[in-house]
């Protein structure tokens, strides 16, 4: 199986870093190289799917019928 590597330094270890980009109203989680900090991806800070499921449950709405 292939191993993920940083496109800048070639390292194989990554970490998550919370960040609020300039002029953004939202936080993001950056997936970055743990060696040099090069960002290789982002994901939302809040898991929207989980929040929607929780709200639907509280409102007795079946999302999967």
N, C-alpha and C positions, 0 to 999 in steps of 0.2 A: 504494500500500500504506500502511496506517496505521502511524504511528510511536508506539512506547510512550512514555508520559510519566508522571512522578511524580504521584500523586493529590494531593500536598500543595503542591508548588512548581511543577509543570509541566515540570521539567527532563527531558531526553531521554537522559541518560547514567546508567548504572548500574554498580555494582561488586559484587564478592563480598567478604564479610567473615566470617571464622571467629569463632564465638561459642559459649560454653557457657552456656546459660540457667540461671538459678538453680534449684537442686534437680533438675538434670538430670545423668544419668550419661554423657551423650553430647554430642559436639560437633556443631554444625550449621554450614552455610554459609548466611549470610543474603544475599539479593539485595536491595541497597539503592540508593537514589538517591545518586549521587556528589556531589550538591550539598548536600542537607539531611539525608541519612542515613535517611530514611523507609524502613522495610522493606516490600518489596512481595512477597516470597516467601522460601521456605526450601528447602533440599535437604539430604540427608544428607551428613555429612562424608566417610564412607567409601562408595565405590560398591559396594553390596552385590552387585549383579549380577555385577560384575567379580570380586569375591572368590569368589562361588559357582562361577563358571566356572573360575577358577584351581584351586580345590580339587577340582572334579570332574575336571579334566584330570589332576591329580596322583594321583587315586584311580582313573584309567582308567574314569570313568563318562561315558557319552555322554548328554548332556542333551537332544539334539535328534534322537532317533531316531524 
